[in-house]
Amino acid sequence: MKTVQIEIEKIYAPAKARKGLKQDRVDELAEDILENGQKTPIQVRTGQDRFVLIEGLHRLEAVRALGEENIDAVIVQARRH
């Protein structure tokens, strides 16, 4: 899978995913990313005029908290049910 840079403002995180957000985990990740860089890309799928977050909410919020405009991501195909 190819990692690409995506503008953070173009990523939508569903409300259902946001319910599990833990600020202490975001803070820990932000510190680690600041020291070591982003090791694992988030996963997104394409949506209408934006990307929809599939995996990596804490990483997304940590990078956002660091004031970055872009994040490493892998674009995956939407699951077909």
Phi, psi and omega in degrees: 000138182269132177269135179232162175265130180234141176293129182301322183293346179265008181254128178255126175255118181303146181302324179301320179290323183294338180298332182268008183291128179243115185299325179295325177291320177299315180298317178299314180295319179300317179296316180295317180295322178298319182279321190240354184083168180281114184274321185243123178289154173283168176243133178226162170236159179283143176228192178286113177057020179197178174248145179252127181291130176256314182211137175116030182302315181295321177295317179301312182291328178293315179294321177298318180296332178281356177084014179285153178261338182233158179219148175287132182213158172245130178268122181247163178280144176294143178289142177255125182264000000 
